[in-house]
Amino acid sequence: MKNTPVNYAIAKEIINSYNLPDFGKATIREVVAIASELEQRTGTEFIRMEMGVPGLKPAQVGVEAEREALQNGIAAVYPNINGAPELKQEASRFIKAFINVDVAPESCVPVTGSMQGTYASFLVCGQCTQGRDTILFVDPGFPVQKQQISVLGYRHASFDVHEHRGEKLRLALDNFLSKGNVAALIYSNPNNPAWFCLADEELKIIGEMSRKHDVTVIEDLAYFAMDFRKDLGAPFRPPYQPSVAHYTDNYILQISGSKIFSYAGQRIGIAAISNKLYHRTYPGLTQRYGGGTFGSVYIHRVLYALSSGTAHSAQYALAAMFKAASDGTYDFVSEVKEYGRRAQKIKKIFTAHGFRIVYDTDLGEPVADGFYFTIAYPGMTGSHLMEELIYYGISAISLSTTGSRQEGLRACTSFIKAHQYRLLEERLQLFRENHPV
């Protein structure tokens, strides 16, 4: 084990300094810190695959709109808590153009990234009805969302949807939701980390179950239109981004500027609340706040308390990007297809050196190439593999932190540089020699 690209003794010392009983349970930020410290201490370049940070330039149309807003003095004015009218209008139009669903501008609420959008959604959903304080995770999913539940003091339940695809999903959801304690359910589509995509028949099942059990669906669309097996980039023309919004009126869509527009640093997104849910009243909200609808509580009580609004300039940036996409003058899907090309190359390198793709199929079809993929190595748990790869200058996170029941790792393609494909091959060749199957 000492014949490794990263100094084994130093790596072991740094890992041990974090006092992690199970390295596989390390958070994304802890893995980032460990890899960064190792790079600094050893001078060894790491192949960073642990954190889902955009690796492309931000959309220029957004940069220009934000610069203009700042030059016009917008930074001196508090933002309207409801959101800039231009953004609300363009968000509504974007949703119509690429999902073919009508969400009124009023119901499109600016948030400081989908992290705040989901946090506020969890918070309000858990206050609507007494006895409903559990969030159901259709896993695998984004690990930090469970951390949000812990901060809130709510409960959560989960199941690995990999084992319940197609019609099996109905029974799984019915079993959980029939208990009567679930306030909302959440999933990402495309999926983080597995990158499979729920099909329309599965979204229809989710919609039917949400109506049957009166449960709000939180649909995380962080990787909007990034199922590159379909041409989802043409506005106002099918095929559209699949969404549960076609099958229920009890939903909140989380649409972020971070990945699709590479605008992560400005923390900007939209929580699109269905028109019906926005105007719905709940006894729990009336008791707590003295009145108000779901939408008004979400904005004027919760978001106001959390951040007093979203940065003005970033709202103008997102409005400009939504507008350009809906106008057809900015093809954001073509831009982010680079992630798919990277995934295809990287997956071939891993599989050529004895690794396998964990979530490799999607309802019988090969899983798409995109922002994330999943890997495993024979005879190793995800935790073991995660630590072993650190010694080879490769950082990723364990699938166990995502709610997956599978052994393996989540790897992100966004930070891979052109020269690192050869470096990855060299390191995995050595890894295989040191870990013969």
Secondary structure, 3 states (H helix, E strand, C coil): CCCCCCCHHHHHHHHHHCCCCCHHHCCHHHHHHHHHHHHHHHCCCCEECCCCCCCCCCCHHHHHHHHHHHHCCHHHCCCCCCCCHHHHHHHHHHHHHHCCCCCCHHHEEEECHHHHHHHHHHHHHCCCCCCCCEEEEEECCCHHHHHHHHHHCCEEEEEEHHHCCCCHHHHHHHHHHCCCCEEEEEEECCCCCCCCCCCHHHHHHHHHHHHHHCCEEEEECCCCCCCCCCCCCCCCCCCCCCCHHHCCCCEEEEEEHHHHCCCHHHCCEEEEECHHHHCCCCHHHHHHHCCCCHHHHHHHHHHHHHCCCCCHHHHHHHHHHHHHHHHCCCCHHHHHHHHHHHHHHHHHHHHHCCCEECCCEECCEECCCCCEEEEECCCCCHHHHHHHHHCCCEECEEHHHHCCCCCCEEEECCCCCCCHHHHHHHHHHHHHHHCCC
